[in-house]
Amino acid sequence: MKLCHDASTVCQGEGSQVAFHGYASGVRLKVEFTTEPFELDGFPEHAKTARRVVDEAGLSVDVGPFGTSAEGTAEQTLAAIDRLVRETLAHGATRISLQVSVVGEDGEPIADREGAG
C-alpha cells in the first residue's frame, strides 16, 4: 500500500490503483452531476450520454430529481468523469456541474461526516 505525502498529489499506488493524500489505494469516489440545458418535454441527448457513460463505467448509479450520482473505485470514477465531460459536451451540453467526494468505509462521503462534527 502506498500513501501520498503531498496534499495536492494524486499518485499511483500498487498496480494501477490511484492513492490520495492520507488515503490508501483503492479509495472509492462519488460523483454527483447535472448537465444543461434542461429540457422539460424530453430527455436531451447530452443527458442520455451522461447516463450511458456512468453505466458503461460500471459505477453504481442513482438518478434523482436534481441530478445523478455515481460511485465506484477511484480509477473507474475518474475515467468516467473524463468521458462524461468530453462526451456530453460533444452531445450538446452547455454546462456540466460536478461534485466529487471521497467515500468512507460506511458508504457515506467523508466530507459529510467532517461537517457534522
Biopython code that builds the backbone (N, CA, C, O; Angstrom):
import numpy as np
from Bio.PDB.StructureBuilder import StructureBuilder

atoms = [
    (1, "MET", "N", (0.844, -1.165, 0.000)),
    (1, "MET", "CA", (0.000, 0.000, 0.000)),
    (1, "MET", "C", (0.893, 1.233, 0.000)),
    (1, "MET", "O", (1.857, 1.302, 0.763)),
    (2, "LYS", "N", (0.578, 2.209, -0.856)),
    (2, "LYS", "CA", (1.373, 3.421, -0.946)),
    (2, "LYS", "C", (0.503, 4.622, -0.597)),
    (2, "LYS", "O", (-0.625, 4.738, -1.077)),
    (3, "LEU", "N", (1.019, 5.497, 0.226)),
    (3, "LEU", "CA", (0.319, 6.734, 0.550)),
    (3, "LEU", "C", (1.063, 7.905, -0.078)),
    (3, "LEU", "O", (2.285, 7.868, -0.220)),
    (4, "CYS", "N", (0.324, 8.937, -0.450)),
    (4, "CYS", "CA", (0.939, 10.144, -0.972)),
    (4, "CYS", "C", (1.393, 11.011, 0.200)),
    (4, "CYS", "O", (0.864, 10.895, 1.306)),
    (5, "HIS", "N", (2.353, 11.859, -0.039)),
    (5, "HIS", "CA", (2.895, 12.687, 1.031)),
    (5, "HIS", "C", (2.608, 14.166, 0.852)),
    (5, "HIS", "O", (2.993, 14.966, 1.704)),
    (6, "ASP", "N", (1.953, 14.551, -0.215)),
    (6, "ASP", "CA", (1.660, 15.947, -0.506)),
    (6, "ASP", "C", (0.157, 16.056, -0.724)),
    (6, "ASP", "O", (-0.398, 15.322, -1.541)),
    (7, "ALA", "N", (-0.510, 16.956, -0.012)),
    (7, "ALA", "CA", (-1.970, 17.068, -0.091)),
    (7, "ALA", "C", (-2.462, 17.361, -1.494)),
    (7, "ALA", "O", (-3.612, 17.053, -1.808)),
    (8, "SER", "N", (-1.645, 17.940, -2.340)),
    (8, "SER", "CA", (-2.082, 18.258, -3.690)),
    (8, "SER", "C", (-1.770, 17.139, -4.669)),
    (8, "SER", "O", (-1.971, 17.302, -5.872)),
    (9, "THR", "N", (-1.287, 16.015, -4.182)),
    (9, "THR", "CA", (-0.811, 14.951, -5.050)),
    (9, "THR", "C", (-1.835, 13.846, -5.219)),
    (9, "THR", "O", (-2.458, 13.397, -4.257)),
    (10, "VAL", "N", (-1.991, 13.427, -6.434)),
    (10, "VAL", "CA", (-2.659, 12.176, -6.751)),
    (10, "VAL", "C", (-1.551, 11.299, -7.303)),
    (10, "VAL", "O", (-0.896, 11.670, -8.277)),
    (11, "CYS", "N", (-1.332, 10.144, -6.695)),
    (11, "CYS", "CA", (-0.211, 9.318, -7.134)),
    (11, "CYS", "C", (-0.650, 7.893, -7.361)),
    (11, "CYS", "O", (-1.722, 7.484, -6.918)),
    (12, "GLN", "N", (0.172, 7.148, -8.046)),
    (12, "GLN", "CA", (-0.104, 5.754, -8.315)),
    (12, "GLN", "C", (0.219, 4.918, -7.092)),
    (12, "GLN", "O", (1.287, 5.066, -6.498)),
    (13, "GLY", "N", (-0.681, 4.055, -6.719)),
    (13, "GLY", "CA", (-0.453, 3.104, -5.646)),
    (13, "GLY", "C", (0.045, 1.802, -6.244)),
    (13, "GLY", "O", (0.623, 1.793, -7.331)),
    (14, "GLU", "N", (-0.178, 0.703, -5.537)),
    (14, "GLU", "CA", (0.216, -0.601, -6.046)),
    (14, "GLU", "C", (-0.592, -0.897, -7.295)),
    (14, "GLU", "O", (-1.769, -0.546, -7.368)),
    (15, "GLY", "N", (0.014, -1.529, -8.265)),
    (15, "GLY", "CA", (-0.678, -1.811, -9.514)),
    (15, "GLY", "C", (-1.050, -0.516, -10.191)),
    (15, "GLY", "O", (-0.231, 0.398, -10.285)),
    (16, "SER", "N", (-2.281, -0.427, -10.664)),
    (16, "SER", "CA", (-2.720, 0.789, -11.340)),
    (16, "SER", "C", (-3.662, 1.605, -10.467)),
    (16, "SER", "O", (-4.269, 2.558, -10.954)),
    (17, "GLN", "N", (-3.802, 1.258, -9.190)),
    (17, "GLN", "CA", (-4.722, 1.980, -8.333)),
    (17, "GLN", "C", (-4.200, 3.367, -8.005)),
    (17, "GLN", "O", (-2.993, 3.587, -7.903)),
    (18, "VAL", "N", (-5.130, 4.298, -7.841)),
    (18, "VAL", "CA", (-4.797, 5.672, -7.507)),
    (18, "VAL", "C", (-4.896, 5.848, -5.999)),
    (18, "VAL", "O", (-5.837, 5.359, -5.375)),
    (19, "ALA", "N", (-3.936, 6.540, -5.415)),
    (19, "ALA", "CA", (-3.973, 6.853, -3.980)),
    (19, "ALA", "C", (-4.018, 8.368, -3.822)),
    (19, "ALA", "O", (-3.459, 9.096, -4.642)),
    (20, "PHE", "N", (-4.676, 8.841, -2.779)),
    (20, "PHE", "CA", (-4.789, 10.255, -2.488)),
    (20, "PHE", "C", (-4.175, 10.513, -1.136)),
    (20, "PHE", "O", (-4.124, 9.619, -0.290)),
    (21, "HIS", "N", (-3.715, 11.713, -0.927)),
    (21, "HIS", "CA", (-3.080, 12.076, 0.344)),
    (21, "HIS", "C", (-3.916, 11.584, 1.525)),
    (21, "HIS", "O", (-5.094, 11.923, 1.647)),
    (22, "GLY", "N", (-3.311, 10.803, 2.369)),
    (22, "GLY", "CA", (-3.980, 10.325, 3.560)),
    (22, "GLY", "C", (-4.882, 9.130, 3.362)),
    (22, "GLY", "O", (-5.452, 8.637, 4.336)),
    (23, "TYR", "N", (-5.037, 8.646, 2.157)),
    (23, "TYR", "CA", (-5.915, 7.514, 1.879)),
    (23, "TYR", "C", (-5.131, 6.432, 1.168)),
    (23, "TYR", "O", (-4.310, 6.716, 0.296)),
    (24, "ALA", "N", (-5.385, 5.204, 1.542)),
    (24, "ALA", "CA", (-4.732, 4.074, 0.883)),
    (24, "ALA", "C", (-5.284, 3.908, -0.527)),
    (24, "ALA", "O", (-6.372, 4.390, -0.842)),
    (25, "SER", "N", (-4.524, 3.225, -1.363)),
    (25, "SER", "CA", (-5.019, 2.938, -2.707)),
    (25, "SER", "C", (-6.308, 2.132, -2.590)),
    (25, "SER", "O", (-6.526, 1.448, -1.590)),
    (26, "GLY", "N", (-7.149, 2.209, -3.594)),
    (26, "GLY", "CA", (-8.426, 1.519, -3.564)),
    (26, "GLY", "C", (-9.554, 2.378, -3.016)),
    (26, "GLY", "O", (-10.652, 1.873, -2.781)),
    (27, "VAL", "N", (-9.307, 3.662, -2.809)),
    (27, "VAL", "CA", (-10.324, 4.575, -2.297)),
    (27, "VAL", "C", (-11.511, 4.623, -3.266)),
    (27, "VAL", "O", (-11.348, 4.460, -4.475)),
    (28, "ARG", "N", (-12.707, 4.849, -2.711)),
    (28, "ARG", "CA", (-13.914, 4.981, -3.529)),
    (28, "ARG", "C", (-14.291, 6.450, -3.635)),
    (28, "ARG", "O", (-14.086, 7.231, -2.705)),
    (29, "LEU", "N", (-14.846, 6.809, -4.786)),
    (29, "LEU", "CA", (-15.283, 8.179, -5.033)),
    (29, "LEU", "C", (-16.745, 8.182, -5.441)),
    (29, "LEU", "O", (-17.248, 7.231, -6.039)),
    (30, "LYS", "N", (-17.414, 9.276, -5.101)),
    (30, "LYS", "CA", (-18.792, 9.507, -5.529)),
    (30, "LYS", "C", (-18.809, 10.796, -6.321)),
    (30, "LYS", "O", (-18.308, 11.820, -5.857)),
    (31, "VAL", "N", (-19.383, 10.756, -7.512)),
    (31, "VAL", "CA", (-19.528, 11.954, -8.318)),
    (31, "VAL", "C", (-21.022, 12.254, -8.443)),
    (31, "VAL", "O", (-21.827, 11.368, -8.730)),
    (32, "GLU", "N", (-21.369, 13.510, -8.222)),
    (32, "GLU", "CA", (-22.734, 13.973, -8.429)),
    (32, "GLU", "C", (-22.677, 14.980, -9.567)),
    (32, "GLU", "O", (-21.804, 15.849, -9.585)),
    (33, "PHE", "N", (-23.595, 14.872, -10.512)),
    (33, "PHE", "CA", (-23.504, 15.744, -11.680)),
    (33, "PHE", "C", (-24.869, 16.074, -12.269)),
    (33, "PHE", "O", (-25.844, 15.342, -12.104)),
    (34, "THR", "N", (-24.893, 17.207, -12.962)),
    (34, "THR", "CA", (-26.018, 17.600, -13.796)),
    (34, "THR", "C", (-25.440, 18.141, -15.095)),
    (34, "THR", "O", (-24.331, 18.674, -15.127)),
    (35, "THR", "N", (-26.207, 17.993, -16.156)),
    (35, "THR", "CA", (-25.830, 18.581, -17.439)),
    (35, "THR", "C", (-26.951, 19.523, -17.869)),
    (35, "THR", "O", (-28.122, 19.299, -17.562)),
    (36, "GLU", "N", (-26.578, 20.559, -18.570)),
    (36, "GLU", "CA", (-27.544, 21.545, -19.058)),
    (36, "GLU", "C", (-27.303, 21.777, -20.534)),
    (36, "GLU", "O", (-26.202, 21.501, -21.009)),
    (37, "PRO", "N", (-28.270, 22.267, -21.280)),
    (37, "PRO", "CA", (-29.531, 22.849, -20.833)),
    (37, "PRO", "C", (-30.564, 21.767, -20.476)),
    (37, "PRO", "O", (-30.552, 20.661, -21.018)),
    (38, "PHE", "N", (-31.459, 22.131, -19.540)),
    (38, "PHE", "CA", (-32.559, 21.258, -19.160)),
    (38, "PHE", "C", (-33.630, 21.332, -20.239)),
    (38, "PHE", "O", (-33.806, 22.366, -20.882)),
    (39, "GLU", "N", (-34.330, 20.247, -20.426)),
    (39, "GLU", "CA", (-35.474, 20.219, -21.344)),
    (39, "GLU", "C", (-36.646, 19.633, -20.586)),
    (39, "GLU", "O", (-36.574, 18.501, -20.108)),
    (40, "LEU", "N", (-37.711, 20.381, -20.471)),
    (40, "LEU", "CA", (-38.867, 19.928, -19.706)),
    (40, "LEU", "C", (-39.696, 18.884, -20.439)),
    (40, "LEU", "O", (-40.366, 18.070, -19.803)),
    (41, "ASP", "N", (-39.661, 18.896, -21.758)),
    (41, "ASP", "CA", (-40.512, 17.982, -22.513)),
    (41, "ASP", "C", (-39.732, 16.854, -23.187)),
    (41, "ASP", "O", (-40.189, 16.298, -24.185)),
    (42, "GLY", "N", (-38.580, 16.519, -22.660)),
    (42, "GLY", "CA", (-37.818, 15.423, -23.235)),
    (42, "GLY", "C", (-36.540, 15.174, -22.467)),
    (42, "GLY", "O", (-36.201, 15.895, -21.528)),
    (43, "PHE", "N", (-35.846, 14.149, -22.883)),
    (43, "PHE", "CA", (-34.577, 13.770, -22.266)),
    (43, "PHE", "C", (-33.483, 14.106, -23.270)),
    (43, "PHE", "O", (-33.315, 13.376, -24.247)),
    (44, "PRO", "N", (-32.722, 15.202, -23.059)),
    (44, "PRO", "CA", (-31.756, 15.645, -24.062)),
    (44, "PRO", "C", (-30.650, 14.614, -24.307)),
    (44, "PRO", "O", (-30.330, 13.799, -23.442)),
    (45, "GLU", "N", (-30.089, 14.674, -25.491)),
    (45, "GLU", "CA", (-29.047, 13.735, -25.878)),
    (45, "GLU", "C", (-27.850, 13.768, -24.933)),
    (45, "GLU", "O", (-27.270, 12.723, -24.639)),
    (46, "HIS", "N", (-27.468, 14.960, -24.448)),
    (46, "HIS", "CA", (-26.333, 15.036, -23.535)),
    (46, "HIS", "C", (-26.622, 14.322, -22.218)),
    (46, "HIS", "O", (-25.712, 13.747, -21.620)),
    (47, "ALA", "N", (-27.873, 14.348, -21.758)),
    (47, "ALA", "CA", (-28.240, 13.648, -20.523)),
    (47, "ALA", "C", (-28.223, 12.133, -20.737)),
    (47, "ALA", "O", (-27.773, 11.385, -19.868)),
    (48, "LYS", "N", (-28.707, 11.689, -21.880)),
    (48, "LYS", "CA", (-28.647, 10.253, -22.213)),
    (48, "LYS", "C", (-27.197, 9.788, -22.279)),
    (48, "LYS", "O", (-26.861, 8.694, -21.825)),
    (49, "THR", "N", (-26.350, 10.630, -22.846)),
    (49, "THR", "CA", (-24.923, 10.302, -22.967)),
    (49, "THR", "C", (-24.280, 10.187, -21.592)),
    (49, "THR", "O", (-23.514, 9.255, -21.347)),
    (50, "ALA", "N", (-24.578, 11.117, -20.696)),
    (50, "ALA", "CA", (-24.008, 11.077, -19.346)),
    (50, "ALA", "C", (-24.398, 9.787, -18.637)),
    (50, "ALA", "O", (-23.556, 9.146, -18.007)),
    (51, "ARG", "N", (-25.648, 9.407, -18.732)),
    (51, "ARG", "CA", (-26.112, 8.167, -18.084)),
    (51, "ARG", "C", (-25.429, 6.944, -18.694)),
    (51, "ARG", "O", (-25.023, 6.033, -17.972)),
    (52, "ARG", "N", (-25.302, 6.922, -20.006)),
    (52, "ARG", "CA", (-24.641, 5.802, -20.677)),
    (52, "ARG", "C", (-23.198, 5.668, -20.213)),
    (52, "ARG", "O", (-22.724, 4.559, -19.969)),
    (53, "VAL", "N", (-22.498, 6.789, -20.091)),
    (53, "VAL", "CA", (-21.081, 6.773, -19.701)),
    (53, "VAL", "C", (-20.907, 6.164, -18.308)),
    (53, "VAL", "O", (-20.051, 5.300, -18.121)),
    (54, "VAL", "N", (-21.705, 6.600, -17.326)),
    (54, "VAL", "CA", (-21.536, 6.065, -15.971)),
    (54, "VAL", "C", (-21.975, 4.605, -15.887)),
    (54, "VAL", "O", (-21.403, 3.827, -15.123)),
    (55, "ASP", "N", (-22.990, 4.230, -16.672)),
    (55, "ASP", "CA", (-23.393, 2.820, -16.709)),
    (55, "ASP", "C", (-22.276, 1.959, -17.296)),
    (55, "ASP", "O", (-21.931, 0.917, -16.738)),
    (56, "GLU", "N", (-21.713, 2.396, -18.422)),
    (56, "GLU", "CA", (-20.643, 1.633, -19.077)),
    (56, "GLU", "C", (-19.387, 1.546, -18.216)),
    (56, "GLU", "O", (-18.611, 0.602, -18.355)),
    (57, "ALA", "N", (-19.177, 2.517, -17.327)),
    (57, "ALA", "CA", (-18.008, 2.509, -16.444)),
    (57, "ALA", "C", (-18.168, 1.504, -15.304)),
    (57, "ALA", "O", (-17.208, 1.223, -14.587)),
    (58, "GLY", "N", (-19.365, 0.966, -15.133)),
    (58, "GLY", "CA", (-19.600, 0.009, -14.069)),
    (58, "GLY", "C", (-19.839, 0.642, -12.713)),
    (58, "GLY", "O", (-19.695, -0.013, -11.680)),
    (59, "LEU", "N", (-20.210, 1.930, -12.714)),
    (59, "LEU", "CA", (-20.462, 2.625, -11.451)),
    (59, "LEU", "C", (-21.860, 2.304, -10.929)),
    (59, "LEU", "O", (-22.758, 1.949, -11.693)),
    (60, "SER", "N", (-22.025, 2.435, -9.626)),
    (60, "SER", "CA", (-23.335, 2.313, -9.001)),
    (60, "SER", "C", (-24.027, 3.661, -9.196)),
    (60, "SER", "O", (-23.512, 4.683, -8.742)),
    (61, "VAL", "N", (-25.183, 3.684, -9.862)),
    (61, "VAL", "CA", (-25.821, 4.933, -10.290)),
    (61, "VAL", "C", (-27.145, 5.141, -9.561)),
    (61, "VAL", "O", (-27.915, 4.200, -9.364)),
    (62, "ASP", "N", (-27.399, 6.398, -9.160)),
    (62, "ASP", "CA", (-28.656, 6.800, -8.559)),
    (62, "ASP", "C", (-29.111, 8.074, -9.262)),
    (62, "ASP", "O", (-28.428, 9.096, -9.213)),
    (63, "VAL", "N", (-30.264, 8.007, -9.913)),
    (63, "VAL", "CA", (-30.806, 9.170, -10.620)),
    (63, "VAL", "C", (-31.833, 9.836, -9.725)),
    (63, "VAL", "O", (-32.786, 9.199, -9.275)),
    (64, "GLY", "N", (-31.632, 11.133, -9.467)),
    (64, "GLY", "CA", (-32.549, 11.897, -8.630)),
    (64, "GLY", "C", (-33.209, 13.004, -9.415)),
    (64, "GLY", "O", (-32.920, 13.178, -10.599)),
    (65, "PRO", "N", (-34.091, 13.758, -8.781)),
    (65, "PRO", "CA", (-34.825, 14.814, -9.479)),
    (65, "PRO", "C", (-33.957, 16.009, -9.882)),
    (65, "PRO", "O", (-34.307, 16.742, -10.807)),
    (66, "PHE", "N", (-32.831, 16.209, -9.196)),
    (66, "PHE", "CA", (-31.991, 17.372, -9.479)),
    (66, "PHE", "C", (-30.616, 17.009, -10.012)),
    (66, "PHE", "O", (-29.790, 17.890, -10.252)),
    (67, "GLY", "N", (-30.364, 15.723, -10.200)),
    (67, "GLY", "CA", (-29.070, 15.299, -10.707)),
    (67, "GLY", "C", (-28.884, 13.807, -10.544)),
    (67, "GLY", "O", (-29.780, 13.092, -10.093)),
    (68, "THR", "N", (-27.724, 13.363, -10.914)),
    (68, "THR", "CA", (-27.387, 11.947, -10.882)),
    (68, "THR", "C", (-26.133, 11.775, -10.041)),
    (68, "THR", "O", (-25.234, 12.615, -10.081)),
    (69, "SER", "N", (-26.069, 10.693, -9.283)),
    (69, "SER", "CA", (-24.845, 10.375, -8.564)),
    (69, "SER", "C", (-24.382, 8.994, -9.002)),
    (69, "SER", "O", (-25.185, 8.128, -9.351)),
    (70, "ALA", "N", (-23.071, 8.811, -8.975)),
    (70, "ALA", "CA", (-22.481, 7.535, -9.362)),
    (70, "ALA", "C", (-21.268, 7.297, -8.478)),
    (70, "ALA", "O", (-20.531, 8.229, -8.158)),
    (71, "GLU", "N", (-21.062, 6.044, -8.084)),
    (71, "GLU", "CA", (-19.982, 5.716, -7.165)),
    (71, "GLU", "C", (-19.228, 4.491, -7.663)),
    (71, "GLU", "O", (-19.805, 3.559, -8.223)),
    (72, "GLY", "N", (-17.907, 4.527, -7.438)),
    (72, "GLY", "CA", (-17.075, 3.387, -7.784)),
    (72, "GLY", "C", (-15.667, 3.596, -7.278)),
    (72, "GLY", "O", (-15.406, 4.509, -6.494)),
    (73, "THR", "N", (-14.761, 2.748, -7.727)),
    (73, "THR", "CA", (-13.370, 2.928, -7.351)),
    (73, "THR", "C", (-12.872, 4.235, -7.937)),
    (73, "THR", "O", (-13.470, 4.776, -8.868)),
    (74, "ALA", "N", (-11.773, 4.742, -7.392)),
    (74, "ALA", "CA", (-11.206, 5.989, -7.910)),
    (74, "ALA", "C", (-10.893, 5.856, -9.396)),
    (74, "ALA", "O", (-11.163, 6.770, -10.175)),
    (75, "GLU", "N", (-10.325, 4.719, -9.785)),
    (75, "GLU", "CA", (-9.956, 4.530, -11.196)),
    (75, "GLU", "C", (-11.184, 4.593, -12.090)),
    (75, "GLU", "O", (-11.185, 5.297, -13.100)),
    (76, "GLN", "N", (-12.240, 3.853, -11.720)),
    (76, "GLN", "CA", (-13.475, 3.845, -12.506)),
    (76, "GLN", "C", (-14.095, 5.239, -12.579)),
    (76, "GLN", "O", (-14.481, 5.707, -13.650)),
    (77, "THR", "N", (-14.181, 5.887, -11.430)),
    (77, "THR", "CA", (-14.887, 7.161, -11.343)),
    (77, "THR", "C", (-14.147, 8.262, -12.088)),
    (77, "THR", "O", (-14.765, 9.042, -12.813)),
    (78, "LEU", "N", (-12.831, 8.334, -11.917)),
    (78, "LEU", "CA", (-12.064, 9.375, -12.619)),
    (78, "LEU", "C", (-12.112, 9.181, -14.130)),
    (78, "LEU", "O", (-12.224, 10.151, -14.878)),
    (79, "ALA", "N", (-12.028, 7.939, -14.577)),
    (79, "ALA", "CA", (-12.125, 7.674, -16.022)),
    (79, "ALA", "C", (-13.515, 8.047, -16.540)),
    (79, "ALA", "O", (-13.644, 8.605, -17.629)),
    (80, "ALA", "N", (-14.548, 7.741, -15.763)),
    (80, "ALA", "CA", (-15.912, 8.077, -16.170)),
    (80, "ALA", "C", (-16.119, 9.587, -16.226)),
    (80, "ALA", "O", (-16.798, 10.083, -17.125)),
    (81, "ILE", "N", (-15.541, 10.328, -15.272)),
    (81, "ILE", "CA", (-15.681, 11.787, -15.275)),
    (81, "ILE", "C", (-15.062, 12.374, -16.539)),
    (81, "ILE", "O", (-15.651, 13.251, -17.170)),
    (82, "ASP", "N", (-13.885, 11.895, -16.906)),
    (82, "ASP", "CA", (-13.241, 12.382, -18.126)),
    (82, "ASP", "C", (-14.134, 12.135, -19.340)),
    (82, "ASP", "O", (-14.370, 13.041, -20.139)),
    (83, "ARG", "N", (-14.623, 10.917, -19.472)),
    (83, "ARG", "CA", (-15.519, 10.590, -20.601)),
    (83, "ARG", "C", (-16.806, 11.392, -20.539)),
    (83, "ARG", "O", (-17.282, 11.885, -21.562)),
    (84, "LEU", "N", (-17.376, 11.526, -19.341)),
    (84, "LEU", "CA", (-18.637, 12.237, -19.180)),
    (84, "LEU", "C", (-18.514, 13.676, -19.674)),
    (84, "LEU", "O", (-19.362, 14.147, -20.431)),
    (85, "VAL", "N", (-17.477, 14.365, -19.255)),
    (85, "VAL", "CA", (-17.286, 15.757, -19.664)),
    (85, "VAL", "C", (-17.099, 15.854, -21.175)),
    (85, "VAL", "O", (-17.763, 16.650, -21.839)),
    (86, "ARG", "N", (-16.211, 15.059, -21.703)),
    (86, "ARG", "CA", (-15.940, 15.116, -23.146)),
    (86, "ARG", "C", (-17.162, 14.761, -23.992)),
    (86, "ARG", "O", (-17.495, 15.467, -24.944)),
    (87, "GLU", "N", (-17.822, 13.668, -23.637)),
    (87, "GLU", "CA", (-18.917, 13.177, -24.475)),
    (87, "GLU", "C", (-20.198, 13.982, -24.329)),
    (87, "GLU", "O", (-20.927, 14.147, -25.307)),
    (88, "THR", "N", (-20.495, 14.493, -23.128)),
    (88, "THR", "CA", (-21.703, 15.308, -23.003)),
    (88, "THR", "C", (-21.538, 16.657, -23.710)),
    (88, "THR", "O", (-22.491, 17.173, -24.293)),
    (89, "LEU", "N", (-20.343, 17.222, -23.659)),
    (89, "LEU", "CA", (-20.102, 18.448, -24.430)),
    (89, "LEU", "C", (-20.268, 18.181, -25.924)),
    (89, "LEU", "O", (-20.833, 19.000, -26.649)),
    (90, "ALA", "N", (-19.781, 17.048, -26.373)),
    (90, "ALA", "CA", (-19.912, 16.687, -27.793)),
    (90, "ALA", "C", (-21.366, 16.455, -28.191)),
    (90, "ALA", "O", (-21.699, 16.521, -29.374)),
    (91, "HIS", "N", (-22.236, 16.183, -27.217)),
    (91, "HIS", "CA", (-23.650, 15.921, -27.499)),
    (91, "HIS", "C", (-24.549, 17.068, -27.058)),
    (91, "HIS", "O", (-25.737, 16.858, -26.815)),
    (92, "GLY", "N", (-24.000, 18.285, -26.950)),
    (92, "GLY", "CA", (-24.828, 19.465, -26.768)),
    (92, "GLY", "C", (-24.905, 20.076, -25.389)),
    (92, "GLY", "O", (-25.604, 21.073, -25.208)),
    (93, "ALA", "N", (-24.214, 19.520, -24.405)),
    (93, "ALA", "CA", (-24.243, 20.143, -23.079)),
    (93, "ALA", "C", (-23.542, 21.499, -23.151)),
    (93, "ALA", "O", (-22.493, 21.642, -23.780)),
    (94, "THR", "N", (-24.139, 22.481, -22.499)),
    (94, "THR", "CA", (-23.523, 23.807, -22.424)),
    (94, "THR", "C", (-22.972, 24.097, -21.034)),
    (94, "THR", "O", (-22.243, 25.071, -20.841)),
    (95, "ARG", "N", (-23.323, 23.247, -20.058)),
    (95, "ARG", "CA", (-22.796, 23.363, -18.699)),
    (95, "ARG", "C", (-22.865, 21.987, -18.052)),
    (95, "ARG", "O", (-23.843, 21.256, -18.211)),
    (96, "ILE", "N", (-21.813, 21.648, -17.321)),
    (96, "ILE", "CA", (-21.762, 20.399, -16.570)),
    (96, "ILE", "C", (-21.329, 20.756, -15.156)),
    (96, "ILE", "O", (-20.250, 21.312, -14.952)),
    (97, "SER", "N", (-22.159, 20.440, -14.194)),
    (97, "SER", "CA", (-21.828, 20.697, -12.793)),
    (97, "SER", "C", (-21.451, 19.368, -12.149)),
    (97, "SER", "O", (-22.182, 18.383, -12.248)),
    (98, "LEU", "N", (-20.288, 19.360, -11.483)),
    (98, "LEU", "CA", (-19.767, 18.139, -10.861)),
    (98, "LEU", "C", (-19.388, 18.389, -9.412)),
    (98, "LEU", "O", (-18.900, 19.462, -9.060)),
    (99, "GLN", "N", (-19.615, 17.400, -8.592)),
    (99, "GLN", "CA", (-19.075, 17.387, -7.230)),
    (99, "GLN", "C", (-18.524, 15.989, -7.015)),
    (99, "GLN", "O", (-19.219, 14.998, -7.239)),
    (100, "VAL", "N", (-17.262, 15.911, -6.575)),
    (100, "VAL", "CA", (-16.618, 14.630, -6.342)),
    (100, "VAL", "C", (-16.288, 14.528, -4.855)),
    (100, "VAL", "O", (-15.702, 15.444, -4.278)),
    (101, "SER", "N", (-16.667, 13.409, -4.240)),
    (101, "SER", "CA", (-16.428, 13.190, -2.813)),
    (101, "SER", "C", (-15.710, 11.863, -2.599)),
    (101, "SER", "O", (-15.959, 10.887, -3.306)),
    (102, "VAL", "N", (-14.816, 11.840, -1.612)),
    (102, "VAL", "CA", (-14.197, 10.597, -1.164)),
    (102, "VAL", "C", (-15.209, 9.915, -0.263)),
    (102, "VAL", "O", (-15.781, 10.543, 0.628)),
    (103, "VAL", "N", (-15.431, 8.624, -0.496)),
    (103, "VAL", "CA", (-16.421, 7.860, 0.251)),
    (103, "VAL", "C", (-15.718, 7.020, 1.310)),
    (103, "VAL", "O", (-14.725, 6.350, 1.027)),
    (104, "GLY", "N", (-16.242, 7.061, 2.530)),
    (104, "GLY", "CA", (-15.678, 6.287, 3.633)),
    (104, "GLY", "C", (-16.132, 4.840, 3.594)),
    (104, "GLY", "O", (-16.945, 4.451, 2.755)),
    (105, "GLU", "N", (-15.604, 4.062, 4.501)),
    (105, "GLU", "CA", (-15.952, 2.643, 4.575)),
    (105, "GLU", "C", (-17.431, 2.426, 4.881)),
    (105, "GLU", "O", (-17.974, 1.362, 4.581)),
    (106, "ASP", "N", (-18.088, 3.427, 5.476)),
    (106, "ASP", "CA", (-19.513, 3.321, 5.791)),
    (106, "ASP", "C", (-20.398, 3.657, 4.588)),
    (106, "ASP", "O", (-21.624, 3.608, 4.685)),
    (107, "GLY", "N", (-19.779, 3.996, 3.460)),
    (107, "GLY", "CA", (-20.533, 4.308, 2.253)),
    (107, "GLY", "C", (-20.976, 5.753, 2.147)),
    (107, "GLY", "O", (-21.622, 6.129, 1.169)),
    (108, "GLU", "N", (-20.641, 6.568, 3.132)),
    (108, "GLU", "CA", (-21.023, 7.982, 3.130)),
    (108, "GLU", "C", (-19.820, 8.858, 2.795)),
    (108, "GLU", "O", (-18.693, 8.527, 3.164)),
    (109, "PRO", "N", (-20.048, 9.978, 2.098)),
    (109, "PRO", "CA", (-18.938, 10.893, 1.818)),
    (109, "PRO", "C", (-18.265, 11.362, 3.108)),
    (109, "PRO", "O", (-18.946, 11.760, 4.053)),
    (110, "ILE", "N", (-16.952, 11.319, 3.149)),
    (110, "ILE", "CA", (-16.201, 11.701, 4.334)),
    (110, "ILE", "C", (-16.463, 13.162, 4.693)),
    (110, "ILE", "O", (-16.550, 13.499, 5.874)),
    (111, "ALA", "N", (-16.588, 14.017, 3.709)),
    (111, "ALA", "CA", (-16.841, 15.450, 3.973)),
    (111, "ALA", "C", (-18.147, 15.658, 4.721)),
    (111, "ALA", "O", (-18.250, 16.595, 5.512)),
    (112, "ASP", "N", (-19.149, 14.815, 4.497)),
    (112, "ASP", "CA", (-20.414, 14.942, 5.215)),
    (112, "ASP", "C", (-20.221, 14.680, 6.700)),
    (112, "ASP", "O", (-20.824, 15.355, 7.535)),
    (113, "ARG", "N", (-19.383, 13.704, 7.036)),
    (113, "ARG", "CA", (-19.102, 13.395, 8.447)),
    (113, "ARG", "C", (-18.321, 14.525, 9.093)),
    (113, "ARG", "O", (-18.599, 14.906, 10.229)),
    (114, "GLU", "N", (-17.338, 15.065, 8.368)),
    (114, "GLU", "CA", (-16.489, 16.116, 8.932)),
    (114, "GLU", "C", (-17.292, 17.368, 9.237)),
    (114, "GLU", "O", (-17.032, 18.044, 10.233)),
    (115, "GLY", "N", (-18.262, 17.685, 8.396)),
    (115, "GLY", "CA", (-19.075, 18.873, 8.591)),
    (115, "GLY", "C", (-20.098, 18.723, 9.695)),
    (115, "GLY", "O", (-20.610, 19.716, 10.210)),
    (116, "ALA", "N", (-20.402, 17.472, 10.066)),
    (116, "ALA", "CA", (-21.440, 17.227, 11.067)),
    (116, "ALA", "C", (-20.922, 17.380, 12.494)),
    (116, "ALA", "O", (-21.710, 17.442, 13.437)),
    (117, "GLY", "N", (-19.563, 17.444, 12.659)),
    (117, "GLY", "CA", (-18.914, 17.437, 13.952)),
    (117, "GLY", "C", (-19.327, 18.492, 14.853)),
    (117, "GLY", "O", (-18.833, 18.572, 15.978)),
]
sb = StructureBuilder()
sb.init_structure("model")
sb.init_model(0)
sb.init_chain("A")
sb.init_seg("    ")
for serial, (resi, resn, name, xyz) in enumerate(atoms, 1):
    if name == "N":
        sb.init_residue(resn, " ", resi, " ")
    sb.init_atom(name, np.array(xyz, "f"), 0.0, 1.0, " ", f" {name:<3s}", serial, name[0])
structure = sb.get_structure()
